[in-house]
Each structure stands twice: as C-alpha cells, then as structure tokens.
Amino acid sequence: MARPVPLEALCGCLLFLSGTAFAEPAVLFVGEEEAPKFAEFGGQIRSALLRAGNPEILSWPLDQAMGRRGPLPESLRLIVALGTHPARWARDNRGGLPMVFGMVLNPQPDLVESLERPAPGIMGACLNLPAEPIVAVLRKLLPRVRLIGLLHTSRETLGPVREIEVVSARVGLECRAVAVDSPNDIEPALRPLLPAVDLVWALADSKVFTPAGARVVLERAMAARVPVLGYSKPMATAGALVAIYPDFAESANQAAELAAEALQKGAATVRPIARPTRPIVAVNRRVLDLLGLSLSEEASSLVQEWIQ
C-alpha cells in the first residue's frame, strides 16, 4: 500500500510547478539604448508589449549577450534587438524564438534574404525609406534635376540603388551609379561624375559615407555647385542641400505592433519587414542660397526642418 504524501510536500510540489510552468513570459531586449533615439524607440515597444501581455522585461547590452554562454532563459518568449549588430546576434542565437528588430537601416542581404518574406519568426521594422516617396519629394523640390549620381558599395546598398533606378526611370529621371570599395575611392569616382550629374544622392552606406567620406562628397559637390541629397538631418546640417529621412516614431510604432503580435502568436509568424512611409524633409537654407536656388511655395510646404 502506497504511503500517503505529507501535505507540506504536496504544497511544495505545487509551488514548484507554479513557479516553472506558470512563470510570467519574458521578453529580452538586446542592444545599446543610451542614445535618445534608441531609448525612445525601445520605450515605445515596451509599452506595446505591456499592453499585449505584461511580460517580464529583460535587458542585455550587446557585449553581455555576446559574452554569454549556455541556453537562453526558459521563460523567454521573444527577443527584441535594437541596432544591426544586436539583430544579427538575435538571429543567430534565438534558438527558435521569434525576434523583432528595429533601428536597422538596410537589413538586406546581411540580416534577411528577402524583405517581403523573411524566415518565419524573424520580424522587424527597418529605417530604409522606399525610393518612391523620396523621388516624389525630390521632383517637387528640384524639378530641373534629370540625371542623378549615386555612390555605393556593391553589397550593402546595391538593393536600394536598384530600387532608385527603377523608380526614377518611371518618372523620366536617369541614374548613374558608381560602385566604390572604400572612402579612398570617392574622390576619383567624383571627378567624372560631378560634371555630368544634376544631383548626388547620398545613400546611408557605412563603407562610403564615413565622416571623412561624407566630407569629401559635400566639399567636392559644393565646389562643383551640384546639390547633394542626404539621408539624415545631420547631413543636411553638414552641407547637403536637402535630406529626406524616415520618421523614427513611425518606425518604432511598426516595430511595437510586430512585437506585440509575435508575443501572442509565437515563432511561426511571417510578416514582411516593415518600411517607413512618411518621409521627413530638411533643407539647408544657406546651401540653397549658395547654389542660387529657390523653392516654389508648393515645394516649401513639404519642408519640415529648415536649417539656417
């Protein structure tokens, strides 16, 4: 005859089970969030997750994640990665968990093979504005532009360059793309390019537009009286005539919605990588005057940031 189980042991067993099988699900944030933009982005995702399921929030800097050995915590249900390198770590170490990334400019081809159909469980919101809204704004701001010059590396921004070429061709604009291997190749590439083009479109390419590379482009373009289209407000401040860049709040909202869905539905979720739809337009008024250009009333109405 089996011996009766003491009440204390039974209660202890139940408490153990409740602490494991019924533990609160956890979400791991990986990445550096000290910068204001990163902190704001991550805060918006956290708020959406708390509304979706009130999970426990864990936070690891990238160096802590990279130095960790062993399995991930059993309570994890989702990884949120902010930044390109954290996103790569999450993709390679998620162990079948869903992941959502944000604050990533060009996820293709290094992070995902396809923006339209990434691998199941890999979701995210990139900061790569589609070419179509940029070209639409550009045509209104600078209607005389016909030939656009592009500098890029063959891998990192080849996809965006091809997209720009296709969209530009639809509206009668021509592109001349030049691949460079390093910032040292920028000046030789610009010598034949600047006399021929009406505009240099600066793509956010880490191998071309380093601080030194960007300075060469801006200085040589200004000397040739060729306007530069930049990819951020700081670039317009540094001397680009105009910068068209994504709305970070919109991208954070996209990532937040994906994270809430992934927490509820799990790793089988397949969603296209979200892209921004609302361009922010900044114009450097001083460069506008130096180039002897003016904007129509309609074009001026598109500008959200005037840089003096």
N, C-alpha and C positions, 0 to 999 in steps of 0.2 A: 504494500500500500504506500502510495506516494506521500512524502511528508508535506504538511501544509507550509506555504510560503509565508514568512512573517510579514505583517502589514508594513513595517518600516522598509523592508527590502522591495516590496511591490511599489511603494510610493517612490523609492529612489529610482527604480527602473523606469517608471512613468516620467519622472522629471528628466532622466537622461534622454529618453526618446523625444520629449517635447523640446529639449534643447538642441537636438540634431535635426530630426526630420521636419520639425516645425519652426526652425530658426528663420528669422527675417531674411529675405533675399538681400544680397548685397550687390552694389554696383561699384566697379573700380574705375576711378579716373586716373589716367596716366598722362603726364606732361607737365610743363612748367606753366604755372598760372600767375606768376608775379606781375607780368606785364598787364596793364589795364585792359587791353583788348581781350587777352586770354581769360582774365578773371571775369569780365563781363559775359563773354561767350559761355564759359563754364557755368556761371551762375544761372543763366537762362536755361541750360539743360538740366541742372539740378532741380530747379523749380518745377519743370515739366515732369521729372521723374517722381518727385514727391507727390505731385497730384495724381500720377498714374498708379502708384503702388506703395509709396512711403518706404522705399528700401533703405538699408544701411548704406551710407556713402563712405567708401574708402578712397584715399588719395595717395598716389605714389609719384614722386618725381621720376623722370626718365632714368636717372642714374641708379635709383633704388630698384626700379623694375629690371634694368639690365643686369644688376648685380645679384638678383635673387635666384636661388636655386631651389628646385623642388616644385611640386604641383601648386597651382593656384588655390586660394581658399575655397572649400567645398560650397560655401554659401553664395559664391558669385553666380550671378545670372546674366551679367552684361559688363563689357569693357567699353569705356568712353575714352578715346585718345584725342588729345588736342595738339596738333602740330604734325608735320610729316614724319619725323623720326619716331615719336611715340606711336603713330599709326602703323608704321612698319613693325615695331615691336609687338603691338597688339595683334596684328595679322599673323605674325609668325609664332606667337605664344598663346593664342586664345584657347587652344585645346578644344575646339568645337563650340565655344561660347559665341554668342553674337557680339559684334563690336560695331560701334558708331564712331566715326571720326569727324573732326571739324578743324578749322584753321589750317586747311591744306589747300594749296593753290592748284597744283597740277597732279592729281592722283594717278593719271595715266601716262606712261605704262608701268611705272615702278611700283605702284600700290595696287592697282586693279588693271586688268587687261581691257575691260570694257566699262564705259560709264553707264551704258544702257542696261547691261546685265552683268553686274559683278557676281562673284561667288556667293552662294547662299550664306546669310549671316553677316556679310560684310556690307555695311551701310555707311553713308556719310553725306556731308554737305561740303562741297569744295568752293573755293573762292574764285574760280576761273569763270569770269563773265563770258557768256556766249558772244560770238562776234557780231551777231545781228543787231542787238541794241547799240553796241559801240559804233558800228558803221552808220546806223541811222542817225545817231547824235553827231558823228563826225561830218556827215554830209550837210547837216544844217549849220554847224559851226563854221566849217571851212568848205563852202560849195565849190571853190576853184580847184580843190585837190583832185587830181586824176591818177597820179602814179604814187604808190605808197612803197617805201623801203622798209624792209624787215631784217633785223639781225637776230639770229637764233643759233642754238646748238642743234645738232641733227637729231638728238634723242629727246631732251627734256621738253622742248616746246614745238616739236615737229607737228603734233596733232593740232594745237591751236593755230599754227601757221597755215596748215592745210584748210582749216575751217575759215580763217580770214580770207584766204584766196578764193574759196568758193562763194562766200557771202559777198565779197567785193565785186566779183565778176558778175553777179546777178544784177548789180546796180550800175554797171558800166565802169567800175574802177579797176585799175590794174595794180598788181603787186609784184615787187621784185624782192625775193627773199634770198638772203646770203647767209650761209652757214659758217660759223666761226667756232674754233676749238677752245679758245681762251681769250681773256681780255686783251692779250698782246696782239691778237689778230683783228681787233676792232678798227684801229686806225687805218691799216691797209685796206680793209673792206670798205671803209667810208670814202676813200679817195675817189673811186669811180662811181659810188652810189649817190653821194650828195649832189653832184652837179645834175643828176638825171631826175631825181625824185622831187615831189612836192611836199612830202611829209615823211618823217621817220617814225614808225610805230614801234615803241619800246615795249617788248614783252617782258614779263617778270621771269627772266631766265637767270638762274643763280650763277651760271658759268659765264654769262655775258655781262649782265648788269650788276656786277660787283660795284661797290662805291667808286673804285677807280675807273672801271669800265663805263659806268654811267656818266662820270665827269667828262671823259673823253668824248662821248657821244654828244652831250649837251654843249660842250665848248665848240666842237667842230661844226655842229649843226647851226649854232648861233652865228659863227663866223661865216658860214655859207648862206645865212638868212633862210634856213629851212626849219619850219616848226617841228617840234617833237611832241608826239602823243605819248604820255606816260601812263603808268599803271597804279600810281598812288599819289596822295596829296603831297607827301614829302618830295616826290619827284617834280611835281609842279612848282613847289617852293624852291627847288634847286635850279630850275630854269627851263623845264618843259613848258610849252605854251599851254597845253591842256592835259589834264589827267582824268581818265574815266576809270572808276574803280568800283568794287562791289559794296553794297550796303551790308556791313557786318551784322547789324541787328537782324536783317532778313535771313542771313546765313545761319545765325545762331538759332533762330526760330525753326528753320528747316531741320537742323540737327536735333533740336529738342523734340520735335514731333517724331522723328525717326527713333530716337532713344526711348521715348515712351512706348512706341509701338513694339520695339524689339524687346523691351522688358516684359510686355504682356504676351507676345507671340513666340519669342524664342529664336533659335538659330536658323530655322528653316526659312525665315523671312527673306524675300528677294525684292529689292527696290532699286530703281535707277539711282545713281549718285545725283543728289540734288545740286542744282547750279543756281547762282543768283539770277534774278530777273530785273532788279531795279538798279540801274547804274547811277553812281554819284559823279557829278561833273564839277571839276575845279579848273579855273582859268587864271593864269598869271597875268595880271593887268600890265605889269611892267614889260614883260616879254611881248605882249600884244602890241604895245606902243613901239618897242624897239624894232619889231618886224614891220611896222607900218600897217598893221591890220586893224580891222574893226569888225564888230559883230552886229548883225541885224537885231532888231527888237525881239524877233522870234527866237533867235539863237541865244540871246542874253537871258531869256526866260528859262532856258534849260540849265543854266549855271546855278549850282547850289553854293559853291565856295568861290569867292573872289579873293585872290592872293595879291596883295599890294606889293 
